Amino acid sequence: MEKMGCQFAADLVTGLMNRSAALFLRISLVTSVLSCNGHLQGQDLGDMLTNWDPDWPKRFGVTAVGYSQEQNYALDNFTFAAVNAAGEALPLPVDDPGLILSGIENEVSQWGAKADFWILPFWNVHGMVGQVDGQTGVDLNPAGEALTGIDRIEVDYDGTVFAAGSTLAYGQDWWFISVTGIYAYTNVKGDIDSIPSWMIMPKIGGRWNKLEMWAGATYQNVSERQSGVFDLPGLIVNYDLKLEAEEAWNTQLGVRYSLTDSLFLTLEAGFGRRESLTGNLEWRF
């Protein structure tokens, strides 16, 4: 029974990895250029497309992106059933896996490259590709430890994330507002399914000479559902797993500094139940 319980717990973590990888998503932790000033009056869209004002942001950008994040997961739903080799239904040690879990934690880091283009002075589009490394840890309570013989299960993983997004921005004089939407697709190595996700990031801030500062929030939609089969010695367990973040929103504070007319450094931190740190080095031309 102890061997079966330990294998069951390990397989549970493998299912949880799908959810962790998606958070990279956060992965797209792309801080968009937020400069859009009030030089648009009297111009139609055709003029903006063909006559780029030198006071507007430089149109093309290439950015090196680094990101790290820590977050807790919540087990939304988990159902399972077991049969033996003859197809006969068998009881499992626990009816609810939540009874043996005390917490689910995830840590991820990502680095990659982003390219972006201002189609109009208030509309930016971008694409990104990056590498993801992460770890999912499941803490077991005393009942789970008695069942499995261990108190924590950790699984490391890595993969590739692809993201595309768009930003709408507006500003006057020293202030600006923006909202960014990002769709990300994470391909995790091994027997883990690819994971789609999307994010929305509203921001408001100000500009002072070479410095920009802002406050905002990030919403992540990364609900994950898994189903499959655990093959244990003399036992087959069919499962259906659904995970959700404990909190979809977190607060963001950021700063962007102009090192030169073409080179910019961005730092952004996330607070709340999802903690994050982003660093970008951006070249515009």
LOVEX-856131 format. One record per residue (C-alpha): x, y, z; residue in one letter. Coordinates in steps of 0.02 Angstrom, whole numbers, plus 50000, padded with zeros to 5 digits. Layout:
XYZA
...
end
This chain:
500005000050000M
501435012150043E
502265009149874K
500635011949782M
500295028049878G
502035034949841C
501855031249655Q
500135039149655F
500815055149734A
502255056049610A
501055054249463D
499985067949538L
501455080049528V
501755075549347T
499975081049308G
500265097149405L
501765101249296M
500625105749151N
499895119749254R
501605125949309S
502285127049135A
500825137649080A
501255150849205L
502635155449104F
501915161649038L
502075173749128R
503175170449028I
502955183648913S
503345195849037L
503525208548912V
503445226648965T
502845235948812S
503465253048763V
502255264948842L
502685281348758S
501305289148655C
501135307948660N
499885320548605G
500525324348429H
499095315448341L
497915329948316Q
497505334148137G
498205317948066Q
497245303447992D
497785285348001L
498565285747828G
499705300147879D
500215291048037M
500665275347939L
501755284047811T
502385299747900N
503145294048065W
503425308848180D
505175309048260P
504345313448427D
503465296548427W
504315280548489P
505585272948370K
504585260748268R
505575244448285F
506195236248444G
507195220848496V
507205216048680T
508125203448789A
506875197348920V
507175189349089G
505805184049210Y
505555174449373S
503965170349468Q
503315161449623E
501495156649647Q
500375144549741N
499135133449651Y
497405127749705A
496695110649666L
494985114649592D
494405096949554N
495155079549552F
494185063649519T
494885046149496F
494395027849489A
495425011849500A
495244994749420V
496314979049427N
496974969249279A
495304960149266A
494354976549252G
493604975449427E
493364991749523A
494494993649675L
494485006049821P
495905018649836L
496765023749998P
495925041049993V
494325047249912D
494905065349900D
496745069449859P
496495086249944G
496475076650108L
498335072450090I
498955089150020L
499475104450121S
500045115549977G
500565116449794I
501975128449749E
502765133449584N
504355142749539E
504795147349360V
506135157049269S
506175162149088Q
507325171148968W
507055175148787G
506975188048649A
505555199248591K
505315209348432A
504005223048420D
503345235848295F
502285251548314W
500975250248176I
500235266848234L
500875278548370P
499585271148490F
499615252948430W
501075240948455N
501205222448411V
502545210248470H
503105192248466G
504235182748585M
505125166048601V
505985160048759G
506625145748866Q
505685140249022V
506375131649178D
505275127749326G
504915117149477Q
503265111449551T
503235106049732G
501815097149823V
501855097250013D
500975082650098L
500135083750267N
500415070550402P
499065059350326A
499915060350157G
501615057150232E
500955041750321A
500225035550156L
501735038850045T
503215039050163G
503775056450105I
503265074350152D
503635083449988R
503715079349803I
504695090449682E
504725089449492V
505875099749380D
505425103449199Y
505925114349052D
505245119248882G
504975132948753T
503705146948759V
503025156648610F
502005172548636A
501165186048534A
500295201648594G
499705219348563S
499725235648660T
498575250748648L
499315266448727A
498865284748747Y
499735299248833G
499755318248853Q
501225328548912D
501975318749058W
500675304849087W
500155289148992F
498985274249002I
499095257548912S
498345240248905V
499255224848839T
498525207948791G
499645192648768I
499305175048706Y
500645162148752A
500925144148701Y
502115133548806T
502865117448739N
503535107148885V
504775093248853K
504295075348896G
502545068248918D
501735085048957I
500415092648843D
500715109748765S
499825123448862I
498955139248798P
498645154448909S
498285173048898W
498595188649001M
497915206449014I
499005220549086M
498285238149114P
499505251749169K
499545270349211I
501115280549236G
502155296049205G
503725301949113R
505095313349180W
506555316349061N
507395299249041K
506325290449171L
504615282049159E
503705274749308M
502025265849316W
500825255649421A
499675242349352G
499035224649368A
499165208049278T
497765195649249Y
498205177749200Q
496965165149133N
497805148249151V
496465135849202S
497125118449164E
496225101849148R
497125085149137Q
496505067449112S
497405051049088G
497915034549165V
499165029949302F
499865012349280D
500315005649452L
500814987649494P
499234977349476G
498174993149469L
497555005649338I
496985022749398V
495955033949282N
496025052249334Y
495325069349288D
496255084449358L
495835103149357K
496955116749430L
496745135449454E
497855149249522A
497445154749698E
497345172649633E
497165177949450A
497675196249479W
499245203849551N
499925221549568T
501365227949460Q
502585242349488L
503865246549354G
505205258549296V
506025261549126R
507625271549103Y
508355278348940S
510185273648938L
510345281748766T
509115287648633D
508995269548573S
509395258748725L
508195256448873F
508235246649035L
506595240849114T
506285233249286L
504565227649345E
504015218749504A
502395209649542G
501635208549716F
500265198449798G
500005179649799R
500965179149636R
502685187149654E
503695191049499S
505215200649438L
505545206049259T
507115213549181G
507185219649000N
508575227248895L
507795235348741E
508545242348582W
507455253348470R
507805258948293F
end
